[in-house]
Amino acid sequence: MKKDILKHKLVPDHTILSKTEANKVLKQLNIHQEQLPKIKSDDPVVKEIGAKPDDILKITRKSHTAGKFVTYRLVLD
């Protein structure tokens, strides 16, 4: 039986942004896509959610101090 890694308590929520959402985030942050932190396309979560190179992921972590913390990653080949 295969375990669902997305359900593991240490794995934060990962969401693939649409091109419109990605452009909005980049504009809000006033950065270019290449300036985002990177995540490899062979990362188990990236593979599980079907993200492709050049996709931007929104990663939402639960935080004891901030409540929730949102970060973005650029998927690399």
PyMOL Python script that loads the backbone (N, CA, C, O; Angstrom):
from pymol import cmd

cmd.read_pdbstr("""\
ATOM      1  N   MET A   1       0.830  -1.179   0.000  1.00  0.00           N
ATOM      2  CA  MET A   1       0.000   0.000   0.000  1.00  0.00           C
ATOM      3  C   MET A   1       0.880   1.251   0.000  1.00  0.00           C
ATOM      4  O   MET A   1       1.755   1.407   0.852  1.00  0.00           O
ATOM      5  N   LYS A   2       0.641   2.123  -0.951  1.00  0.00           N
ATOM      6  CA  LYS A   2       1.426   3.353  -1.085  1.00  0.00           C
ATOM      7  C   LYS A   2       0.904   4.411  -0.115  1.00  0.00           C
ATOM      8  O   LYS A   2      -0.300   4.645  -0.015  1.00  0.00           O
ATOM      9  N   LYS A   3       1.841   5.045   0.598  1.00  0.00           N
ATOM     10  CA  LYS A   3       1.474   6.131   1.525  1.00  0.00           C
ATOM     11  C   LYS A   3       1.269   7.419   0.740  1.00  0.00           C
ATOM     12  O   LYS A   3       1.970   7.677  -0.239  1.00  0.00           O
ATOM     13  N   ASP A   4       0.314   8.219   1.168  1.00  0.00           N
ATOM     14  CA  ASP A   4       0.065   9.516   0.549  1.00  0.00           C
ATOM     15  C   ASP A   4       0.943  10.545   1.259  1.00  0.00           C
ATOM     16  O   ASP A   4       0.638  10.969   2.373  1.00  0.00           O
ATOM     17  N   ILE A   5       2.040  10.942   0.601  1.00  0.00           N
ATOM     18  CA  ILE A   5       2.978  11.864   1.240  1.00  0.00           C
ATOM     19  C   ILE A   5       2.350  13.231   1.505  1.00  0.00           C
ATOM     20  O   ILE A   5       2.802  13.961   2.387  1.00  0.00           O
ATOM     21  N   LEU A   6       1.318  13.576   0.750  1.00  0.00           N
ATOM     22  CA  LEU A   6       0.678  14.878   0.935  1.00  0.00           C
ATOM     23  C   LEU A   6      -0.097  14.948   2.253  1.00  0.00           C
ATOM     24  O   LEU A   6      -0.411  16.038   2.731  1.00  0.00           O
ATOM     25  N   LYS A   7      -0.401  13.801   2.834  1.00  0.00           N
ATOM     26  CA  LYS A   7      -1.153  13.751   4.093  1.00  0.00           C
ATOM     27  C   LYS A   7      -0.233  13.747   5.318  1.00  0.00           C
ATOM     28  O   LYS A   7      -0.709  13.847   6.449  1.00  0.00           O
ATOM     29  N   HIS A   8       1.079  13.631   5.099  1.00  0.00           N
ATOM     30  CA  HIS A   8       2.013  13.584   6.223  1.00  0.00           C
ATOM     31  C   HIS A   8       2.021  14.918   6.956  1.00  0.00           C
ATOM     32  O   HIS A   8       1.995  15.974   6.324  1.00  0.00           O
ATOM     33  N   LYS A   9       2.057  14.877   8.293  1.00  0.00           N
ATOM     34  CA  LYS A   9       1.949  16.097   9.091  1.00  0.00           C
ATOM     35  C   LYS A   9       3.114  17.067   8.886  1.00  0.00           C
ATOM     36  O   LYS A   9       2.967  18.257   9.167  1.00  0.00           O
ATOM     37  N   LEU A  10       4.245  16.601   8.415  1.00  0.00           N
ATOM     38  CA  LEU A  10       5.396  17.487   8.200  1.00  0.00           C
ATOM     39  C   LEU A  10       5.464  18.073   6.792  1.00  0.00           C
ATOM     40  O   LEU A  10       6.330  18.899   6.505  1.00  0.00           O
ATOM     41  N   VAL A  11       4.555  17.652   5.913  1.00  0.00           N
ATOM     42  CA  VAL A  11       4.538  18.165   4.542  1.00  0.00           C
ATOM     43  C   VAL A  11       3.527  19.310   4.451  1.00  0.00           C
ATOM     44  O   VAL A  11       2.330  19.102   4.651  1.00  0.00           O
ATOM     45  N   PRO A  12       4.013  20.524   4.147  1.00  0.00           N
ATOM     46  CA  PRO A  12       3.084  21.660   4.042  1.00  0.00           C
ATOM     47  C   PRO A  12       2.230  21.559   2.783  1.00  0.00           C
ATOM     48  O   PRO A  12       2.517  20.766   1.886  1.00  0.00           O
ATOM     49  N   ASP A  13       1.176  22.370   2.727  1.00  0.00           N
ATOM     50  CA  ASP A  13       0.311  22.397   1.543  1.00  0.00           C
ATOM     51  C   ASP A  13       1.070  22.997   0.366  1.00  0.00           C
ATOM     52  O   ASP A  13       1.684  24.057   0.492  1.00  0.00           O
ATOM     53  N   HIS A  14       1.029  22.322  -0.771  1.00  0.00           N
ATOM     54  CA  HIS A  14       1.645  22.795  -2.014  1.00  0.00           C
ATOM     55  C   HIS A  14       0.536  22.997  -3.045  1.00  0.00           C
ATOM     56  O   HIS A  14      -0.298  22.114  -3.243  1.00  0.00           O
ATOM     57  N   THR A  15       0.526  24.152  -3.697  1.00  0.00           N
ATOM     58  CA  THR A  15      -0.464  24.457  -4.723  1.00  0.00           C
ATOM     59  C   THR A  15       0.252  24.998  -5.958  1.00  0.00           C
ATOM     60  O   THR A  15       1.122  25.862  -5.846  1.00  0.00           O
ATOM     61  N   ILE A  16      -0.113  24.493  -7.134  1.00  0.00           N
ATOM     62  CA  ILE A  16       0.431  25.028  -8.386  1.00  0.00           C
ATOM     63  C   ILE A  16      -0.374  26.267  -8.745  1.00  0.00           C
ATOM     64  O   ILE A  16      -1.600  26.209  -8.841  1.00  0.00           O
ATOM     65  N   LEU A  17       0.313  27.387  -8.943  1.00  0.00           N
ATOM     66  CA  LEU A  17      -0.373  28.618  -9.315  1.00  0.00           C
ATOM     67  C   LEU A  17      -0.657  28.640 -10.812  1.00  0.00           C
ATOM     68  O   LEU A  17       0.150  28.168 -11.613  1.00  0.00           O
ATOM     69  N   SER A  18      -1.802  29.189 -11.177  1.00  0.00           N
ATOM     70  CA  SER A  18      -2.090  29.414 -12.595  1.00  0.00           C
ATOM     71  C   SER A  18      -1.137  30.507 -13.078  1.00  0.00           C
ATOM     72  O   SER A  18      -0.508  31.186 -12.267  1.00  0.00           O
ATOM     73  N   LYS A  19      -1.032  30.673 -14.371  1.00  0.00           N
ATOM     74  CA  LYS A  19      -0.161  31.730 -14.915  1.00  0.00           C
ATOM     75  C   LYS A  19      -0.624  33.103 -14.435  1.00  0.00           C
ATOM     76  O   LYS A  19       0.202  33.963 -14.130  1.00  0.00           O
ATOM     77  N   THR A  20      -1.932  33.311 -14.367  1.00  0.00           N
ATOM     78  CA  THR A  20      -2.472  34.588 -13.897  1.00  0.00           C
ATOM     79  C   THR A  20      -2.103  34.827 -12.435  1.00  0.00           C
ATOM     80  O   THR A  20      -1.656  35.913 -12.068  1.00  0.00           O
ATOM     81  N   GLU A  21      -2.295  33.799 -11.604  1.00  0.00           N
ATOM     82  CA  GLU A  21      -1.949  33.915 -10.185  1.00  0.00           C
ATOM     83  C   GLU A  21      -0.450  34.150 -10.006  1.00  0.00           C
ATOM     84  O   GLU A  21      -0.032  34.972  -9.191  1.00  0.00           O
ATOM     85  N   ALA A  22       0.350  33.414 -10.779  1.00  0.00           N
ATOM     86  CA  ALA A  22       1.811  33.556 -10.689  1.00  0.00           C
ATOM     87  C   ALA A  22       2.246  34.968 -11.060  1.00  0.00           C
ATOM     88  O   ALA A  22       3.075  35.566 -10.374  1.00  0.00           O
ATOM     89  N   ASN A  23       1.694  35.497 -12.136  1.00  0.00           N
ATOM     90  CA  ASN A  23       2.043  36.859 -12.551  1.00  0.00           C
ATOM     91  C   ASN A  23       1.642  37.876 -11.499  1.00  0.00           C
ATOM     92  O   ASN A  23       2.365  38.844 -11.263  1.00  0.00           O
ATOM     93  N   LYS A  24       0.495  37.667 -10.863  1.00  0.00           N
ATOM     94  CA  LYS A  24       0.026  38.572  -9.813  1.00  0.00           C
ATOM     95  C   LYS A  24       0.989  38.552  -8.619  1.00  0.00           C
ATOM     96  O   LYS A  24       1.329  39.602  -8.075  1.00  0.00           O
ATOM     97  N   VAL A  25       1.422  37.363  -8.219  1.00  0.00           N
ATOM     98  CA  VAL A  25       2.359  37.229  -7.098  1.00  0.00           C
ATOM     99  C   VAL A  25       3.693  37.894  -7.429  1.00  0.00           C
ATOM    100  O   VAL A  25       4.252  38.623  -6.609  1.00  0.00           O
ATOM    101  N   LEU A  26       4.195  37.638  -8.628  1.00  0.00           N
ATOM    102  CA  LEU A  26       5.476  38.234  -9.028  1.00  0.00           C
ATOM    103  C   LEU A  26       5.387  39.758  -9.024  1.00  0.00           C
ATOM    104  O   LEU A  26       6.324  40.444  -8.614  1.00  0.00           O
ATOM    105  N   LYS A  27       4.261  40.271  -9.482  1.00  0.00           N
ATOM    106  CA  LYS A  27       4.064  41.727  -9.504  1.00  0.00           C
ATOM    107  C   LYS A  27       3.988  42.275  -8.073  1.00  0.00           C
ATOM    108  O   LYS A  27       4.590  43.305  -7.767  1.00  0.00           O
ATOM    109  N   GLN A  28       3.249  41.585  -7.203  1.00  0.00           N
ATOM    110  CA  GLN A  28       3.136  42.020  -5.801  1.00  0.00           C
ATOM    111  C   GLN A  28       4.494  42.028  -5.107  1.00  0.00           C
ATOM    112  O   GLN A  28       4.799  42.940  -4.339  1.00  0.00           O
ATOM    113  N   LEU A  29       5.302  41.014  -5.378  1.00  0.00           N
ATOM    114  CA  LEU A  29       6.619  40.905  -4.757  1.00  0.00           C
ATOM    115  C   LEU A  29       7.671  41.750  -5.478  1.00  0.00           C
ATOM    116  O   LEU A  29       8.784  41.930  -4.985  1.00  0.00           O
ATOM    117  N   ASN A  30       7.297  42.264  -6.652  1.00  0.00           N
ATOM    118  CA  ASN A  30       8.203  43.081  -7.466  1.00  0.00           C
ATOM    119  C   ASN A  30       9.503  42.335  -7.781  1.00  0.00           C
ATOM    120  O   ASN A  30      10.602  42.865  -7.613  1.00  0.00           O
ATOM    121  N   ILE A  31       9.346  41.094  -8.241  1.00  0.00           N
ATOM    122  CA  ILE A  31      10.503  40.270  -8.597  1.00  0.00           C
ATOM    123  C   ILE A  31      10.241  39.554  -9.914  1.00  0.00           C
ATOM    124  O   ILE A  31       9.115  39.521 -10.411  1.00  0.00           O
ATOM    125  N   HIS A  32      11.306  38.982 -10.468  1.00  0.00           N
ATOM    126  CA  HIS A  32      11.199  38.131 -11.654  1.00  0.00           C
ATOM    127  C   HIS A  32      11.131  36.682 -11.190  1.00  0.00           C
ATOM    128  O   HIS A  32      11.608  36.344 -10.107  1.00  0.00           O
ATOM    129  N   GLN A  33      10.553  35.858 -11.992  1.00  0.00           N
ATOM    130  CA  GLN A  33      10.384  34.436 -11.684  1.00  0.00           C
ATOM    131  C   GLN A  33      11.697  33.784 -11.239  1.00  0.00           C
ATOM    132  O   GLN A  33      11.704  32.973 -10.313  1.00  0.00           O
ATOM    133  N   GLU A  34      12.806  34.136 -11.897  1.00  0.00           N
ATOM    134  CA  GLU A  34      14.105  33.524 -11.612  1.00  0.00           C
ATOM    135  C   GLU A  34      14.623  33.883 -10.217  1.00  0.00           C
ATOM    136  O   GLU A  34      15.539  33.235  -9.711  1.00  0.00           O
ATOM    137  N   GLN A  35      14.044  34.910  -9.594  1.00  0.00           N
ATOM    138  CA  GLN A  35      14.488  35.332  -8.269  1.00  0.00           C
ATOM    139  C   GLN A  35      13.835  34.545  -7.137  1.00  0.00           C
ATOM    140  O   GLN A  35      14.223  34.680  -5.976  1.00  0.00           O
ATOM    141  N   LEU A  36      12.850  33.728  -7.473  1.00  0.00           N
ATOM    142  CA  LEU A  36      12.191  32.903  -6.459  1.00  0.00           C
ATOM    143  C   LEU A  36      13.119  31.787  -5.997  1.00  0.00           C
ATOM    144  O   LEU A  36      13.984  31.344  -6.752  1.00  0.00           O
ATOM    145  N   PRO A  37      12.942  31.329  -4.752  1.00  0.00           N
ATOM    146  CA  PRO A  37      13.652  30.111  -4.333  1.00  0.00           C
ATOM    147  C   PRO A  37      13.231  28.957  -5.253  1.00  0.00           C
ATOM    148  O   PRO A  37      12.136  28.969  -5.815  1.00  0.00           O
ATOM    149  N   LYS A  38      14.090  27.986  -5.393  1.00  0.00           N
ATOM    150  CA  LYS A  38      13.866  26.897  -6.348  1.00  0.00           C
ATOM    151  C   LYS A  38      13.464  25.601  -5.644  1.00  0.00           C
ATOM    152  O   LYS A  38      13.732  25.400  -4.459  1.00  0.00           O
ATOM    153  N   ILE A  39      12.813  24.735  -6.413  1.00  0.00           N
ATOM    154  CA  ILE A  39      12.514  23.369  -5.984  1.00  0.00           C
ATOM    155  C   ILE A  39      12.670  22.481  -7.209  1.00  0.00           C
ATOM    156  O   ILE A  39      12.216  22.834  -8.298  1.00  0.00           O
ATOM    157  N   LYS A  40      13.303  21.343  -7.036  1.00  0.00           N
ATOM    158  CA  LYS A  40      13.578  20.456  -8.173  1.00  0.00           C
ATOM    159  C   LYS A  40      12.330  19.681  -8.596  1.00  0.00           C
ATOM    160  O   LYS A  40      11.479  19.339  -7.775  1.00  0.00           O
ATOM    161  N   SER A  41      12.246  19.416  -9.895  1.00  0.00           N
ATOM    162  CA  SER A  41      11.096  18.694 -10.430  1.00  0.00           C
ATOM    163  C   SER A  41      11.035  17.247  -9.950  1.00  0.00           C
ATOM    164  O   SER A  41       9.991  16.605 -10.057  1.00  0.00           O
ATOM    165  N   ASP A  42      12.160  16.720  -9.416  1.00  0.00           N
ATOM    166  CA  ASP A  42      12.137  15.343  -8.914  1.00  0.00           C
ATOM    167  C   ASP A  42      11.839  15.276  -7.418  1.00  0.00           C
ATOM    168  O   ASP A  42      11.911  14.203  -6.820  1.00  0.00           O
ATOM    169  N   ASP A  43      11.501  16.427  -6.806  1.00  0.00           N
ATOM    170  CA  ASP A  43      11.062  16.428  -5.412  1.00  0.00           C
ATOM    171  C   ASP A  43       9.787  15.573  -5.321  1.00  0.00           C
ATOM    172  O   ASP A  43       8.903  15.698  -6.169  1.00  0.00           O
ATOM    173  N   PRO A  44       9.687  14.712  -4.306  1.00  0.00           N
ATOM    174  CA  PRO A  44       8.520  13.817  -4.222  1.00  0.00           C
ATOM    175  C   PRO A  44       7.171  14.541  -4.235  1.00  0.00           C
ATOM    176  O   PRO A  44       6.230  14.064  -4.869  1.00  0.00           O
ATOM    177  N   VAL A  45       7.058  15.669  -3.555  1.00  0.00           N
ATOM    178  CA  VAL A  45       5.781  16.391  -3.541  1.00  0.00           C
ATOM    179  C   VAL A  45       5.505  17.010  -4.904  1.00  0.00           C
ATOM    180  O   VAL A  45       4.369  16.986  -5.376  1.00  0.00           O
ATOM    181  N   VAL A  46       6.525  17.562  -5.537  1.00  0.00           N
ATOM    182  CA  VAL A  46       6.368  18.144  -6.877  1.00  0.00           C
ATOM    183  C   VAL A  46       5.859  17.081  -7.846  1.00  0.00           C
ATOM    184  O   VAL A  46       4.945  17.336  -8.630  1.00  0.00           O
ATOM    185  N   LYS A  47       6.448  15.898  -7.792  1.00  0.00           N
ATOM    186  CA  LYS A  47       6.006  14.806  -8.666  1.00  0.00           C
ATOM    187  C   LYS A  47       4.571  14.384  -8.338  1.00  0.00           C
ATOM    188  O   LYS A  47       3.769  14.132  -9.237  1.00  0.00           O
ATOM    189  N   GLU A  48       4.261  14.311  -7.054  1.00  0.00           N
ATOM    190  CA  GLU A  48       2.937  13.860  -6.619  1.00  0.00           C
ATOM    191  C   GLU A  48       1.829  14.799  -7.095  1.00  0.00           C
ATOM    192  O   GLU A  48       0.756  14.339  -7.484  1.00  0.00           O
ATOM    193  N   ILE A  49       2.083  16.134  -7.068  1.00  0.00           N
ATOM    194  CA  ILE A  49       1.034  17.075  -7.468  1.00  0.00           C
ATOM    195  C   ILE A  49       1.057  17.364  -8.972  1.00  0.00           C
ATOM    196  O   ILE A  49       0.177  18.055  -9.484  1.00  0.00           O
ATOM    197  N   GLY A  50       2.063  16.834  -9.681  1.00  0.00           N
ATOM    198  CA  GLY A  50       2.110  16.981 -11.136  1.00  0.00           C
ATOM    199  C   GLY A  50       2.654  18.315 -11.615  1.00  0.00           C
ATOM    200  O   GLY A  50       2.343  18.746 -12.725  1.00  0.00           O
ATOM    201  N   ALA A  51       3.464  18.976 -10.792  1.00  0.00           N
ATOM    202  CA  ALA A  51       4.060  20.252 -11.203  1.00  0.00           C
ATOM    203  C   ALA A  51       5.155  20.014 -12.236  1.00  0.00           C
ATOM    204  O   ALA A  51       5.848  18.997 -12.209  1.00  0.00           O
ATOM    205  N   LYS A  52       5.292  20.962 -13.134  1.00  0.00           N
ATOM    206  CA  LYS A  52       6.267  20.878 -14.233  1.00  0.00           C
ATOM    207  C   LYS A  52       7.280  22.016 -14.103  1.00  0.00           C
ATOM    208  O   LYS A  52       7.015  23.007 -13.423  1.00  0.00           O
ATOM    209  N   PRO A  53       8.447  21.877 -14.757  1.00  0.00           N
ATOM    210  CA  PRO A  53       9.417  22.976 -14.745  1.00  0.00           C
ATOM    211  C   PRO A  53       8.759  24.287 -15.189  1.00  0.00           C
ATOM    212  O   PRO A  53       7.937  24.306 -16.105  1.00  0.00           O
ATOM    213  N   ASP A  54       9.137  25.376 -14.523  1.00  0.00           N
ATOM    214  CA  ASP A  54       8.618  26.734 -14.719  1.00  0.00           C
ATOM    215  C   ASP A  54       7.285  26.978 -14.023  1.00  0.00           C
ATOM    216  O   ASP A  54       6.788  28.104 -14.051  1.00  0.00           O
ATOM    217  N   ASP A  55       6.685  25.959 -13.396  1.00  0.00           N
ATOM    218  CA  ASP A  55       5.516  26.206 -12.564  1.00  0.00           C
ATOM    219  C   ASP A  55       5.967  26.919 -11.294  1.00  0.00           C
ATOM    220  O   ASP A  55       7.093  26.733 -10.833  1.00  0.00           O
ATOM    221  N   ILE A  56       5.089  27.725 -10.742  1.00  0.00           N
ATOM    222  CA  ILE A  56       5.348  28.356  -9.451  1.00  0.00           C
ATOM    223  C   ILE A  56       4.413  27.721  -8.439  1.00  0.00           C
ATOM    224  O   ILE A  56       3.203  27.631  -8.649  1.00  0.00           O
ATOM    225  N   LEU A  57       5.008  27.280  -7.327  1.00  0.00           N
ATOM    226  CA  LEU A  57       4.237  26.643  -6.271  1.00  0.00           C
ATOM    227  C   LEU A  57       4.038  27.604  -5.113  1.00  0.00           C
ATOM    228  O   LEU A  57       4.944  28.350  -4.742  1.00  0.00           O
ATOM    229  N   LYS A  58       2.852  27.575  -4.555  1.00  0.00           N
ATOM    230  CA  LYS A  58       2.568  28.287  -3.312  1.00  0.00           C
ATOM    231  C   LYS A  58       2.638  27.245  -2.206  1.00  0.00           C
ATOM    232  O   LYS A  58       1.920  26.246  -2.244  1.00  0.00           O
ATOM    233  N   ILE A  59       3.492  27.473  -1.234  1.00  0.00           N
ATOM    234  CA  ILE A  59       3.669  26.523  -0.142  1.00  0.00           C
ATOM    235  C   ILE A  59       3.214  27.204   1.144  1.00  0.00           C
ATOM    236  O   ILE A  59       3.749  28.242   1.534  1.00  0.00           O
ATOM    237  N   THR A  60       2.222  26.609   1.794  1.00  0.00           N
ATOM    238  CA  THR A  60       1.648  27.179   3.006  1.00  0.00           C
ATOM    239  C   THR A  60       1.988  26.273   4.177  1.00  0.00           C
ATOM    240  O   THR A  60       1.571  25.116   4.234  1.00  0.00           O
ATOM    241  N   ARG A  61       2.750  26.823   5.104  1.00  0.00           N
ATOM    242  CA  ARG A  61       3.160  26.082   6.292  1.00  0.00           C
ATOM    243  C   ARG A  61       2.408  26.613   7.514  1.00  0.00           C
ATOM    244  O   ARG A  61       2.129  27.808   7.618  1.00  0.00           O
ATOM    245  N   LYS A  62       2.090  25.709   8.427  1.00  0.00           N
ATOM    246  CA  LYS A  62       1.529  26.124   9.713  1.00  0.00           C
ATOM    247  C   LYS A  62       2.692  26.569  10.589  1.00  0.00           C
ATOM    248  O   LYS A  62       3.740  25.924  10.627  1.00  0.00           O
ATOM    249  N   SER A  63       2.492  27.680  11.290  1.00  0.00           N
ATOM    250  CA  SER A  63       3.537  28.239  12.140  1.00  0.00           C
ATOM    251  C   SER A  63       2.974  28.523  13.528  1.00  0.00           C
ATOM    252  O   SER A  63       1.885  29.081  13.662  1.00  0.00           O
ATOM    253  N   HIS A  64       3.717  28.139  14.552  1.00  0.00           N
ATOM    254  CA  HIS A  64       3.281  28.407  15.920  1.00  0.00           C
ATOM    255  C   HIS A  64       3.303  29.901  16.224  1.00  0.00           C
ATOM    256  O   HIS A  64       2.521  30.382  17.044  1.00  0.00           O
ATOM    257  N   THR A  65       4.193  30.631  15.568  1.00  0.00           N
ATOM    258  CA  THR A  65       4.324  32.064  15.858  1.00  0.00           C
ATOM    259  C   THR A  65       3.529  32.940  14.895  1.00  0.00           C
ATOM    260  O   THR A  65       2.962  33.951  15.309  1.00  0.00           O
ATOM    261  N   ALA A  66       3.480  32.569  13.630  1.00  0.00           N
ATOM    262  CA  ALA A  66       2.817  33.410  12.629  1.00  0.00           C
ATOM    263  C   ALA A  66       1.427  32.914  12.243  1.00  0.00           C
ATOM    264  O   ALA A  66       0.721  33.586  11.492  1.00  0.00           O
ATOM    265  N   GLY A  67       1.026  31.753  12.744  1.00  0.00           N
ATOM    266  CA  GLY A  67      -0.256  31.176  12.328  1.00  0.00           C
ATOM    267  C   GLY A  67      -0.090  30.385  11.053  1.00  0.00           C
ATOM    268  O   GLY A  67      -0.216  29.161  11.045  1.00  0.00           O
ATOM    269  N   LYS A  68       0.193  31.093   9.974  1.00  0.00           N
ATOM    270  CA  LYS A  68       0.562  30.407   8.735  1.00  0.00           C
ATOM    271  C   LYS A  68       1.594  31.251   8.006  1.00  0.00           C
ATOM    272  O   LYS A  68       1.615  32.476   8.119  1.00  0.00           O
ATOM    273  N   PHE A  69       2.443  30.572   7.262  1.00  0.00           N
ATOM    274  CA  PHE A  69       3.530  31.216   6.539  1.00  0.00           C
ATOM    275  C   PHE A  69       3.459  30.753   5.094  1.00  0.00           C
ATOM    276  O   PHE A  69       3.455  29.551   4.824  1.00  0.00           O
ATOM    277  N   VAL A  70       3.402  31.702   4.160  1.00  0.00           N
ATOM    278  CA  VAL A  70       3.294  31.378   2.737  1.00  0.00           C
ATOM    279  C   VAL A  70       4.613  31.715   2.057  1.00  0.00           C
ATOM    280  O   VAL A  70       5.180  32.788   2.268  1.00  0.00           O
ATOM    281  N   THR A  71       5.086  30.801   1.252  1.00  0.00           N
ATOM    282  CA  THR A  71       6.282  31.029   0.448  1.00  0.00           C
ATOM    283  C   THR A  71       6.029  30.490  -0.950  1.00  0.00           C
ATOM    284  O   THR A  71       5.093  29.722  -1.170  1.00  0.00           O
ATOM    285  N   TYR A  72       6.860  30.893  -1.880  1.00  0.00           N
ATOM    286  CA  TYR A  72       6.695  30.482  -3.281  1.00  0.00           C
ATOM    287  C   TYR A  72       7.998  29.862  -3.761  1.00  0.00           C
ATOM    288  O   TYR A  72       9.083  30.266  -3.343  1.00  0.00           O
ATOM    289  N   ARG A  73       7.878  28.872  -4.647  1.00  0.00           N
ATOM    290  CA  ARG A  73       9.045  28.196  -5.210  1.00  0.00           C
ATOM    291  C   ARG A  73       8.855  28.033  -6.708  1.00  0.00           C
ATOM    292  O   ARG A  73       7.746  27.791  -7.183  1.00  0.00           O
ATOM    293  N   LEU A  74       9.943  28.169  -7.443  1.00  0.00           N
ATOM    294  CA  LEU A  74       9.965  27.935  -8.881  1.00  0.00           C
ATOM    295  C   LEU A  74      10.456  26.509  -9.124  1.00  0.00           C
ATOM    296  O   LEU A  74      11.512  26.118  -8.626  1.00  0.00           O
ATOM    297  N   VAL A  75       9.692  25.740  -9.886  1.00  0.00           N
ATOM    298  CA  VAL A  75      10.072  24.365 -10.190  1.00  0.00           C
ATOM    299  C   VAL A  75      11.125  24.374 -11.288  1.00  0.00           C
ATOM    300  O   VAL A  75      10.937  24.969 -12.349  1.00  0.00           O
ATOM    301  N   LEU A  76      12.244  23.695 -11.008  1.00  0.00           N
ATOM    302  CA  LEU A  76      13.337  23.560 -11.973  1.00  0.00           C
ATOM    303  C   LEU A  76      13.418  22.131 -12.464  1.00  0.00           C
ATOM    304  O   LEU A  76      13.024  21.203 -11.758  1.00  0.00           O
ATOM    305  N   ASP A  77      13.929  21.949 -13.675  1.00  0.00           N
ATOM    306  CA  ASP A  77      14.106  20.623 -14.267  1.00  0.00           C
ATOM    307  C   ASP A  77      15.182  19.854 -13.549  1.00  0.00           C
ATOM    308  O   ASP A  77      15.471  18.713 -13.909  1.00  0.00           O
TER     309      ASP A  77
END
""", "prot")
cmd.dss("prot")
cmd.show_as("cartoon", "prot")
cmd.util.cbc("prot")
cmd.orient("prot")
